[in-house]
Amino acid sequence: MQTDYACSQDDSIPTSLQVPSQIQEPEFSFDDNFDTAEYTIYDEHIADTTGEPTKQNRTVGLLRLDGRGDFIFDQVCEGHDGCQGHPDYQCRDCFGTALYCKGCMLARHQESPLHRLQHWVDGHFKNTNLKALGLRIQLAHRVGKCCCNPVSTAFHNDFVVLDVNGVHSVAVDFCGCETAQPVTTQLLRVRWFPATSLNPKSAATFQLLHHFHILTFESKASAFECWQTLSRLSDDSGINPPKDCYEALLRMIKEWRNLTLLKRFGCGHDPKGISVTQPGSCAVLCPACPQPGKNLPHGWEDATPEKQWLYGIFIAIDANFRLARKNISSDKVDPGLSNGWSYFVEEKGYKTFLNKVGQQPQEKSTCASHDAVNLAETKNSCGLAATGAGTVDCSRHNFKWPCAVGDLQKGEKYVNMDYLFCSTMQYTKDLIVFNVSYDIACQWSKNIQERMLKYPDHIRFNCADKSMTFLVPKFHLPAHISACQITYSHNLIRGMGRTDGKAPERGWANINPVATSTCEMGPGARHDTLDDHFGNFNWKKVTNMGVSLLRKLKVAMPERERHQHDFHEFNGTLIAERPEEVSQWRIAVEEWEADMSVTNPFGETTATMTQASVRLSLSQKEADDLKHGVDHSLHSEISPTVLISTGIAIEEEQNRLKRDISALGAHSTDLQRSKIQDRTNALKCKIEQWSQVQLLYMPSASRIRTTRDSSAGAFEEKAHNINLFLPSELKEHTPDAVCDEQLCRFEWELHQGQSFDALDDLPNTRASAVIGNIERNVLEAADRYCRARNALKNLHETLGEHDWLEVFPILEQAHIRGMSEGEAGQSEGNRTLSWIWKARGFLLLHDLHALRIEWCKARARANRWTEEVQLLLEEMRRVREFLSWHAAWWDEQADRRVNLLAAEAEGIKGYARRQAALRRRIQHAFTKMWSGFVVSATTATATATETSTSPMLSPV
């Protein structure tokens, strides 16, 4: 059986697991005196540390260490009794600043051969080393013991060792006895990692490699930066730089990563050796996700649908184009050492699959214009071997899944993401419920089953016998069309809890700093490096699981109570007023939750009229009339519909020009005035051309215009003040004027759409107050609504329209406010909702539809928080069970290898038992940390279930 965790280098519990004496939230004091005292102490500290006397004293203290200090008058070495040597050597790495003679310094450093020394000569310290004093390091024997047949060559006398304190040149004697081990083994047994397996001339200490390993995880430092640091620690003057070992360091780091990976996942405990290591077996699994056979209860697969959602897995798919790789090196020159064992898929199989099925054309998006879909084939890949990486993560806990990462050759193509999804789903195929989040899930999920059937058997994942729910991350959902926003929403779909689907984005923030170095690597080194970072990221998540789940539970418990209370109040009020409708809503939403193919209760059931939709409808009607031989046009190019719609558009242009002229200040520039004049001239020409066509359809307009012109005399009317005399204006100036009823109908319908557009702009502009110029936008929308409503008022008698006032009430200043705003003096408890939030194009039943949607959303909010508490309690149980299982698994590994030497057998058993003990200690720490809150949350959940009269508020 394979392991699932990387483990820490020691068996101490990470800092994040230390259990506080009390779990309660810290209390903060806001006492003024307390704050003043704290600031006083801080000010005194700053004054003490930045004052001139203190700086002077500390500077002198530092300079004092460049002399012999307390030992300035010592003439005889005190390294051992009877020593008569002169003390003129000091160790920079030992504790203290004592000086010793040459002989005592060598004797004291038999077990510390890589310390750095200083020699007091000519009145100052000069750097030196133990090799210059004559120290030779004997391997494969106890310290201080000599080998009867030491092996020493020229390069052994100049052996280079890299340690955390610099680069050291040492003299090494290998053991040449009959029982001597190979030189690489002799080096490894003193924790020196050889740079090569044949005749090594350099090595790195385990301490350095482990130090760099942790450092690169936390700071993303590269191997080159590590080498530069070691080089400067050895000689920062550039006069005597150390031998260049950068290439050797790269090899050692790569091998160290691979060997520690195999060690941490029990591959060294397998009697068959590392050759049987399975794909994905060296990945750190998420202990909170459902893992069949590891942390799921007996009989989970037979759970009822009301319970089965708790055992579902949450998956998030995403791509990162920061993780590109330049087109350098190749798989043959730079093969990966752990190809397919961890997070990256096995490269050969992946490329073979892409070559066979990767030529299928990419489907175009039918939602918003998603670049991830439409530009998947066209992304610039010049000079790149990989444009980025795709990945599959745990969307609730942000774990990378095994065999779930792969390079992208172009853009985010379906075939790449399908392979990664199918590859990692092989490790969860026994599960039943799958919740898959993807930025473009609305497109990617359409034909997923058909695509899967075309793929090879070893990678195929059968979605047909699974409960598959596809979602779009909350952050990306607003960019989708409205139908997608209610079909793929985490907030509305049953069983999602408070999952947001954006776990990969958080993981990218951790890995992106590595991209600057990995983009220059060969394919194998890059995969090994990223695998290593992904594994570390997952392990840190494991060690922090206790804190993170507890923090989420603390937030979820009060939120559950608040939203349940809010919904109970809202639901009770609606039942009292509209019991039949609420009953219908409940049935509809429960049917949709059981079968999402039925009508979505969160959607609009009536279409909102817009001016554009009215124009389209009228144009289509004209086309239909022409098809049947009916032509109402009196002009070869301008139909009645075009005449009226163009006239309304000219009115809009007149009003915009009028506002812009009013906005010109007394000190406007020539450029501003010239632009206004150009617009005025163009508008006047447009009006004259339109008026000529108007005469054909509305002759009475000519008589009214002639009368007005004669009364105006020689005064030339400004372009933005010219009356167009649309049908509504004719009725206003001359009630008995004759006008074709069809033209009146066209204007009526277009103004209706204009009114709805204006109402739609009012709340939108109000909600975006931070953008600027908000009052101007609000007034513009309000003015547009009032003008359109006035036109409807003039036309309604002619057309016999008498119920329009219910749809388009008078708009007053007090009505123009946001949904969460009340009138002046109203508080949150007694505020009223402005009618502009109700008149959304729903005609006579607009308020009922709005209430239905709001009722469904309030119910969904209460249910999602209820589910979140239940999911967190289940995840806490799974974490404890997983750690218990994993500890038992490590216990089993201790006795798998037989026929080993005593020392090897003890080491193998000791490592396995240490890992088992570590898991049990982590489990104990989590259990202690969670105990009080788990009991409280479980009790509250049971109470809510018993007292709830609404089935949707019971545990789903």
Secondary structure, 3 states (H helix, E strand, C coil): CCCCCCCCCCCCCCHHHCCCCCCCCCCCCCCHHHHHHHHHHHHHHHHHHHCHHHHHHHHHHHHHCCCCHHHCCCCCCCCCCCCCCCCCEEECCCCCCCEECHHHHHHHCCCCCCCEEEEEECCEEEEEECCCCCCEEECCCCCCCCCCCEECCCHHHHEEEEECCEEEEEEEEEECCCCCCCHHHHHHCCCEEECCCCCCCEEEEHHHHHHHHHHHHHHCCCHHHHHHHHHHHHCCCCCCCCCCCHHHHHHHHHHHHHHHHHHHCCHHHCCCCHHHCCCCCCCCCCCCCCCCCCCCCCCHHHCCHHHHHHHCEEEEEEEECCCCEECCCCCCCCCCCCCCCCCECCHHHHHHHHHHHCCCCCCCCCCCCCHHHHCCCCCCCCCEEECEEEEEEECCCCCEEEEEEEEECCCCCHHHHHHHHHHHHCCCCCCCEEEEEECCHHHHCCCHHHHHHCCCCCCCCCCCCCEEEEECCCCCHHHCCHHHHHHCCCCCCCCCCCCCCCHHHHHHHHHHHHHHHHCCCCHHHHHHHHHHHHHHHHHHHHHCHHHHHHHHHHHHHHHHHHHHHHHHHHHHHHHHHCHHHHHHHHHHHHHHHHCCCCCCCCCCCCCCCCHHHHHHHHHHHHHHHHHCCCCCCCCCCCCHHHHHHHHHHHHHHHHHHHHHHHHCCCCCCHHHHHHHHHHHHHHHHHHHHHHHHHHHHCHHHHHHHHHHHHHHCCCCCCHHHCCCCCHHHHHHHCCCCCCCHHHHHHHHHHHHHHHHHHHHHHHHHHHCHHHCCHHHHHHHHHHHHHHHHHHHHHHHHHHCCCCHHHHCCCCCHHHCCCCCCCCCCCCCCCCCCCHHHCCCCCHHHHHHHHHHHHHHHHHHHHHHHHHHHHHHHHHHHHHHHHHHHHHHHHHHHCCCCCCCCHHHHHHHHHHHHHHHHHHHHHHHHHHHHHHHHHHHHHHHHHHHHHHCCCHHHCCC
